[in-house]
Amino acid sequence: MKTLLLSATVALGSAFALSAIAADTPSEDAATVGTYVKNSAITTKVKTKLAAKHLSTLTKIQVDTDKNGVVWLSGTAPTKDAKDLAGMITKDTDGVTAVHNNIVVE
């Protein structure tokens, strides 16, 4: 009786282990986390480049990146030249596929 019970337990345990191994594929949550990290990296690169220009006017700009590397710029700039500079800096950043420059000139 003990042998039968032990054999059944081992068989069930093996079945569960095999099903867990077979189901060990990347989940949607893992892909989402990877995408979020990629987006954050692009956003950080853009913000760093904007800050490196030492233009205090560019600190009023918000940067958002989607999963495809498309960047949205928003906020305010004192001149059209400052707005255009922010767009050019963003376009020249690794990982950026497109830029939507929604910065408003004050």
LUMMI-248173 format. One record per residue: residue number from 1; x, y, z of N, C-alpha, C, O in turn. Coordinates in nm, 2 decimals. Example, Ala and Ser with C-alpha at 12.3 -4.5 7.8 and 13.67 -1.06 7.14 Angstrom:
BEGIN
PASE    nr      nc1      nc2      nc3     cac1     cac2     cac3      cc1      cc2      cc3      oc1      oc2      oc3
PASE     1     1.32    -0.57     0.78     1.23    -0.45     0.78     1.32    -0.33     0.78     1.42    -0.33     0.85
PASE     2     1.28    -0.22     0.71     1.37    -0.11     0.71     1.29     0.00     0.79     1.34     0.11     0.80
***
This chain:
BEGIN
PASE    nr      nc1      nc2      nc3     cac1     cac2     cac3      cc1      cc2      cc3      oc1      oc2      oc3
PASE     1     0.08    -0.12     0.00     0.00     0.00     0.00     0.09     0.12     0.00     0.06     0.22    -0.07
PASE     2     0.19     0.12     0.08     0.28     0.24     0.09     0.35     0.25    -0.05     0.37     0.37    -0.09
PASE     3     0.39     0.15    -0.11     0.45     0.15    -0.24     0.36     0.21    -0.34     0.41     0.29    -0.43
PASE     4     0.24     0.18    -0.34     0.14     0.23    -0.44     0.12     0.38    -0.41     0.12     0.45    -0.51
PASE     5     0.11     0.42    -0.29     0.09     0.56    -0.26     0.22     0.64    -0.30     0.20     0.75    -0.35
PASE     6     0.33     0.59    -0.27     0.46     0.65    -0.30     0.47     0.66    -0.46     0.51     0.77    -0.51
PASE     7     0.44     0.56    -0.53     0.44     0.56    -0.67     0.35     0.67    -0.73     0.38     0.74    -0.83
PASE     8     0.23     0.68    -0.68     0.13     0.77    -0.73     0.18     0.92    -0.70     0.17     1.00    -0.78
PASE     9     0.24     0.94    -0.58     0.29     1.07    -0.55     0.41     1.11    -0.64     0.41     1.22    -0.69
PASE    10     0.50     1.02    -0.67     0.61     1.04    -0.76     0.56     1.07    -0.90     0.61     1.16    -0.97
PASE    11     0.46     1.00    -0.95     0.40     1.02    -1.08     0.34     1.15    -1.09     0.36     1.22    -1.19
PASE    12     0.26     1.19    -0.99     0.19     1.32    -1.00     0.30     1.43    -0.99     0.29     1.53    -1.06
PASE    13     0.40     1.42    -0.90     0.50     1.52    -0.89     0.58     1.54    -1.02     0.61     1.65    -1.06
PASE    14     0.61     1.43    -1.09     0.67     1.43    -1.22     0.59     1.50    -1.32     0.64     1.58    -1.40
PASE    15     0.46     1.47    -1.32     0.37     1.53    -1.42     0.36     1.68    -1.40     0.36     1.76    -1.49
PASE    16     0.35     1.73    -1.27     0.35     1.87    -1.24     0.48     1.94    -1.28     0.48     2.05    -1.33
PASE    17     0.59     1.87    -1.26     0.72     1.93    -1.29     0.73     1.95    -1.44     0.78     2.05    -1.49
PASE    18     0.69     1.85    -1.52     0.70     1.86    -1.66     0.61     1.96    -1.72     0.64     2.04    -1.81
PASE    19     0.49     1.98    -1.66     0.40     2.08    -1.71     0.45     2.22    -1.67     0.43     2.32    -1.75
PASE    20     0.52     2.23    -1.56     0.58     2.36    -1.52     0.69     2.40    -1.62     0.71     2.52    -1.65
PASE    21     0.77     2.30    -1.66     0.88     2.33    -1.75     0.83     2.37    -1.89     0.88     2.46    -1.95
PASE    22     0.72     2.30    -1.93     0.66     2.32    -2.06     0.60     2.46    -2.06     0.60     2.53    -2.17
PASE    23     0.55     2.51    -1.95     0.48     2.64    -1.94     0.58     2.75    -1.91     0.54     2.86    -1.89
PASE    24     0.71     2.72    -1.91     0.81     2.82    -1.88     0.84     2.91    -2.00     0.96     2.90    -2.05
PASE    25     0.74     2.98    -2.05     0.77     3.07    -2.16     0.75     3.21    -2.11     0.69     3.24    -2.01
PASE    26     0.82     3.31    -2.18     0.81     3.45    -2.13     0.66     3.49    -2.12     0.59     3.47    -2.22
PASE    27     0.62     3.55    -2.02     0.48     3.60    -2.00     0.47     3.74    -2.06     0.57     3.80    -2.09
PASE    28     0.35     3.78    -2.08     0.32     3.91    -2.13     0.37     4.02    -2.03     0.42     4.12    -2.07
PASE    29     0.37     3.99    -1.90     0.42     4.08    -1.80     0.57     4.10    -1.82     0.62     4.21    -1.80
PASE    30     0.64     3.99    -1.85     0.79     4.00    -1.87     0.82     4.09    -1.99     0.91     4.17    -1.99
PASE    31     0.74     4.07    -2.09     0.76     4.15    -2.21     0.73     4.30    -2.18     0.80     4.39    -2.23
PASE    32     0.63     4.32    -2.10     0.59     4.46    -2.07     0.70     4.53    -1.99     0.73     4.64    -2.01
PASE    33     0.76     4.45    -1.90     0.87     4.51    -1.81     0.99     4.54    -1.90     1.05     4.65    -1.89
PASE    34     1.02     4.45    -2.00     1.13     4.48    -2.09     1.10     4.60    -2.17     1.19     4.68    -2.20
PASE    35     0.98     4.62    -2.22     0.94     4.73    -2.30     0.95     4.86    -2.21     1.00     4.96    -2.26
PASE    36     0.91     4.85    -2.09     0.91     4.97    -2.00     1.06     5.01    -1.98     1.08     5.13    -1.98
PASE    37     1.14     4.92    -1.96     1.28     4.95    -1.94     1.34     5.02    -2.06     1.42     5.11    -2.05
PASE    38     1.31     4.96    -2.18     1.36     5.02    -2.30     1.31     5.16    -2.32     1.38     5.25    -2.35
PASE    39     1.18     5.18    -2.29     1.12     5.32    -2.30     1.18     5.41    -2.20     1.21     5.53    -2.24
PASE    40     1.20     5.37    -2.08     1.27     5.45    -1.98     1.41     5.49    -2.02     1.45     5.60    -2.00
PASE    41     1.48     5.40    -2.08     1.62     5.43    -2.12     1.62     5.53    -2.23     1.70     5.62    -2.23
PASE    42     1.53     5.52    -2.33     1.52     5.63    -2.43     1.48     5.76    -2.37     1.54     5.86    -2.41
PASE    43     1.38     5.76    -2.28     1.34     5.89    -2.22     1.46     5.95    -2.14     1.48     6.07    -2.15
PASE    44     1.53     5.87    -2.07     1.64     5.92    -1.99     1.75     5.97    -2.08     1.81     6.08    -2.05
PASE    45     1.78     5.90    -2.20     1.88     5.95    -2.29     1.84     6.09    -2.34     1.92     6.18    -2.35
PASE    46     1.71     6.11    -2.38     1.67     6.23    -2.43     1.68     6.34    -2.33     1.73     6.45    -2.36
PASE    47     1.63     6.31    -2.21     1.64     6.41    -2.10     1.78     6.45    -2.07     1.81     6.57    -2.04
PASE    48     1.87     6.36    -2.07     2.01     6.38    -2.04     2.07     6.47    -2.15     2.15     6.57    -2.12
PASE    49     2.04     6.44    -2.28     2.09     6.53    -2.39     2.04     6.67    -2.38     2.11     6.77    -2.40
PASE    50     1.91     6.68    -2.34     1.85     6.82    -2.33     1.92     6.89    -2.22     1.94     7.01    -2.23
PASE    51     1.94     6.83    -2.11     2.01     6.89    -1.99     2.15     6.93    -2.02     2.20     7.03    -1.97
PASE    52     2.22     6.85    -2.11     2.36     6.87    -2.14     2.37     7.00    -2.22     2.48     7.06    -2.22
PASE    53     2.27     7.05    -2.28     2.28     7.18    -2.36     2.28     7.30    -2.27     2.30     7.41    -2.31
PASE    54     2.26     7.28    -2.14     2.26     7.38    -2.04     2.17     7.50    -2.07     2.19     7.61    -2.03
PASE    55     2.06     7.47    -2.13     1.96     7.57    -2.15     1.84     7.55    -2.05     1.77     7.45    -2.06
PASE    56     1.83     7.64    -1.96     1.73     7.63    -1.86     1.59     7.62    -1.92     1.50     7.56    -1.85
PASE    57     1.57     7.67    -2.04     1.44     7.66    -2.10     1.40     7.52    -2.14     1.28     7.49    -2.14
PASE    58     1.50     7.44    -2.16     1.47     7.30    -2.20     1.43     7.21    -2.08     1.39     7.10    -2.10
PASE    59     1.44     7.26    -1.96     1.40     7.18    -1.85     1.25     7.18    -1.83     1.20     7.11    -1.75
PASE    60     1.18     7.27    -1.90     1.03     7.27    -1.89     0.97     7.18    -1.99     0.85     7.19    -2.01
PASE    61     1.05     7.09    -2.05     1.00     7.00    -2.15     0.98     6.86    -2.09     1.07     6.81    -2.02
PASE    62     0.86     6.80    -2.12     0.83     6.67    -2.07     0.86     6.57    -2.19     0.83     6.60    -2.30
PASE    63     0.91     6.45    -2.16     0.95     6.35    -2.26     0.87     6.22    -2.22     0.89     6.17    -2.11
PASE    64     0.80     6.17    -2.32     0.73     6.04    -2.31     0.77     5.96    -2.43     0.77     6.00    -2.54
PASE    65     0.79     5.83    -2.40     0.83     5.73    -2.51     0.73     5.62    -2.51     0.70     5.56    -2.40
PASE    66     0.69     5.57    -2.62     0.60     5.45    -2.63     0.69     5.33    -2.66     0.81     5.34    -2.67
PASE    67     0.62     5.21    -2.67     0.69     5.09    -2.69     0.77     5.08    -2.82     0.85     4.99    -2.84
PASE    68     0.73     5.16    -2.92     0.80     5.16    -3.05     0.91     5.26    -3.07     0.96     5.27    -3.17
PASE    69     0.94     5.33    -2.96     1.05     5.43    -2.97     1.00     5.56    -3.02     1.09     5.65    -3.05
PASE    70     0.87     5.58    -3.02     0.82     5.71    -3.06     0.82     5.80    -2.94     0.77     5.76    -2.83
PASE    71     0.87     5.92    -2.96     0.88     6.02    -2.84     0.79     6.13    -2.86     0.78     6.19    -2.97
PASE    72     0.72     6.17    -2.75     0.63     6.29    -2.75     0.70     6.39    -2.66     0.73     6.36    -2.55
PASE    73     0.72     6.51    -2.72     0.77     6.62    -2.64     0.66     6.72    -2.61     0.58     6.75    -2.70
PASE    74     0.65     6.76    -2.49     0.54     6.86    -2.45     0.60     6.95    -2.35     0.71     6.93    -2.30
PASE    75     0.53     7.06    -2.32     0.58     7.16    -2.23     0.59     7.29    -2.30     0.52     7.32    -2.40
PASE    76     0.67     7.38    -2.25     0.69     7.51    -2.31     0.83     7.55    -2.34     0.92     7.50    -2.27
PASE    77     0.85     7.63    -2.43     0.98     7.69    -2.47     0.96     7.84    -2.50     0.86     7.88    -2.55
PASE    78     1.07     7.92    -2.47     1.05     8.06    -2.50     1.05     8.10    -2.64     1.00     8.21    -2.68
PASE    79     1.12     8.02    -2.73     1.13     8.06    -2.87     1.11     7.93    -2.96     1.11     7.82    -2.91
PASE    80     1.08     7.96    -3.08     1.07     7.85    -3.18     1.20     7.78    -3.20     1.21     7.66    -3.22
PASE    81     1.31     7.86    -3.19     1.44     7.79    -3.20     1.47     7.69    -3.09     1.52     7.58    -3.11
PASE    82     1.43     7.72    -2.97     1.44     7.63    -2.85     1.36     7.51    -2.88     1.40     7.39    -2.85
PASE    83     1.24     7.52    -2.93     1.15     7.41    -2.96     1.21     7.32    -3.06     1.22     7.20    -3.05
PASE    84     1.26     7.39    -3.17     1.32     7.31    -3.28     1.45     7.24    -3.23     1.48     7.13    -3.28
PASE    85     1.53     7.30    -3.14     1.65     7.24    -3.09     1.61     7.11    -3.01     1.68     7.01    -3.02
PASE    86     1.51     7.12    -2.93     1.47     7.01    -2.85     1.43     6.89    -2.95     1.46     6.78    -2.92
PASE    87     1.36     6.92    -3.05     1.32     6.82    -3.15     1.44     6.76    -3.22     1.44     6.64    -3.24
PASE    88     1.54     6.84    -3.26     1.66     6.79    -3.32     1.74     6.70    -3.23     1.78     6.59    -3.27
PASE    89     1.75     6.74    -3.11     1.83     6.66    -3.01     1.76     6.53    -2.99     1.82     6.42    -2.98
PASE    90     1.62     6.53    -2.98     1.55     6.41    -2.96     1.56     6.31    -3.08     1.59     6.19    -3.07
PASE    91     1.55     6.37    -3.20     1.57     6.28    -3.33     1.70     6.22    -3.34     1.71     6.11    -3.39
PASE    92     1.81     6.28    -3.28     1.94     6.23    -3.29     1.98     6.14    -3.17     2.09     6.10    -3.15
PASE    93     1.88     6.09    -3.10     1.90     6.00    -2.99     1.88     5.86    -3.03     1.78     5.83    -3.10
PASE    94     1.97     5.77    -2.99     1.96     5.63    -3.02     1.83     5.57    -2.97     1.79     5.60    -2.86
PASE    95     1.77     5.49    -3.05     1.64     5.42    -3.01     1.52     5.50    -3.05     1.41     5.44    -3.04
PASE    96     1.53     5.63    -3.08     1.41     5.71    -3.12     1.38     5.68    -3.26     1.46     5.69    -3.35
PASE    97     1.25     5.64    -3.29     1.21     5.61    -3.42     1.13     5.73    -3.48     1.13     5.74    -3.61
PASE    98     1.06     5.81    -3.40     0.99     5.92    -3.45     0.97     6.02    -3.33     0.98     5.98    -3.22
PASE    99     0.94     6.15    -3.37     0.93     6.25    -3.27     0.80     6.33    -3.30     0.78     6.37    -3.41
PASE   100     0.72     6.35    -3.19     0.60     6.43    -3.20     0.63     6.55    -3.11     0.63     6.54    -2.99
PASE   101     0.66     6.67    -3.17     0.70     6.78    -3.10     0.58     6.87    -3.07     0.54     6.95    -3.15
PASE   102     0.52     6.85    -2.95     0.40     6.93    -2.91     0.44     7.04    -2.81     0.35     7.09    -2.73
PASE   103     0.56     7.09    -2.82     0.61     7.20    -2.73     0.54     7.33    -2.77     0.53     7.36    -2.89
PASE   104     0.49     7.40    -2.68     0.42     7.53    -2.70     0.52     7.64    -2.68     0.59     7.65    -2.58
PASE   105     0.53     7.73    -2.78     0.62     7.85    -2.77     0.54     7.95    -2.69     0.43     7.99    -2.72
PASE   106     0.61     8.00    -2.58     0.54     8.10    -2.49     0.54     8.24    -2.55     0.49     8.33    -2.49
***
